[in-house]
Amino acid sequence: MVAGIFIRGCIEDGPGYAFPATAHAHLSGVHAGWICYRSGRHVHRVELQLHELAHVVTLEGHTRTWREYLLSIGGTLKAVPGILRDYTQDRDD
């Protein structure tokens, strides 16, 4: 499950680390289960929370298993402007 939340940077790379996505989840290693948010601006967005939670639970990237789990917990694969791109296409990235 979720080990922790890191805001305004990355648990692995430190405060202020600017990664390209709005958020990301660590799936392995010392920081497995951590979810990092680039800023605090979108932490409250349920779509993003569920997206990252699905990564932590499935321990997978944007795979078919991840998509199925995300939908089962009420998440969306559709784009959310300014937060998430469209994940309806079946591609593993």
MIVO-829619 format. One record per residue (C-alpha): x, y, z. Coordinates in pm, whole numbers, padded with zeros to 5 digits, always signed. Example, Ala and Ser with C-alpha at 12.3 -4.5 7.8 and 13.67 -1.06 7.14 Angstrom:
<nodes>
+01230-00450+00780/+01367-00106+00714/
</nodes>
This chain:
<nodes>
+00000+00000+00000/+00096+00365+00011/+00409+00419+00218/+00389+00799+00208/+00324+01114+00010/+00599+01356-00093/+00494+01701-00215/+00704+01950-00417/+00967+01708-00530/+01054+01341-00510/+01125+01118-00211/+01420+00974-00399/+01559+01287-00564/+01473+01544-00299/+01271+01862-00250/+01230+02075-00560/+01313+01793-00800/+01117+01873-01118/+00994+01560-01290/+00783+01585-01608/+00457+01433-01479/+00214+01585-01230/+00282+01292-00997/+00450+00953-00995/+00459+00642-00780/+00763+00441-00676/+00699+00075-00750/+01018-00086-00623/+01327-00029-00415/+01370+00156-00089/+01092+00404-00170/+00837+00153-00300/+00486+00270-00222/+00568+00641-00210/+00367+00882-00426/+00538+01206-00524/+00361+01522-00641/+00548+01785-00838/+00355+02053-00646/+00078+02071-00391/-00160+02219-00646/-00316+01888-00758/-00281+01671-00446/-00655+01698-00377/-00755+01572-00724/-00920+01233-00680/-00848+01133-01041/-00475+01173-00978/-00488+01005-00638/-00661+00698-00783/-00423+00693-01081/-00117+00677-00857/-00280+00442-00606/-00346+00197-00889/+00028+00201-00966/+00118+00130-00603/-00133-00153-00565/-00057-00325-00897/+00316-00245-00892/+00287-00180-01265/+00313+00104-01512/+00033+00185-01755/-00041-00181-01831/-00366-00362-01896/-00368-00486-01534/-00316-00130-01409/-00599-00002-01633/-00839-00268-01512/-00758-00200-01147/-00784+00177-01192/-01131+00142-01341/-01236-00103-01067/-01163+00156-00796/-01349+00435-00976/-01061+00596-01165/-01064+00718-01521/-00854+00648-01828/-00978+00966-01996/-00771+01281-02004/-00815+01531-01723/-00693+01867-01859/-00380+01990-01684/-00353+01675-01474/-00364+01348-01669/-00326+01254-02032/-00551+01001-02203/-00476+00640-02103/-00751+00470-02304/-00502+00334-02558/-00359-00004-02461/+00013+00068-02453/+00261-00010-02178/+00438+00313-02089/
</nodes>
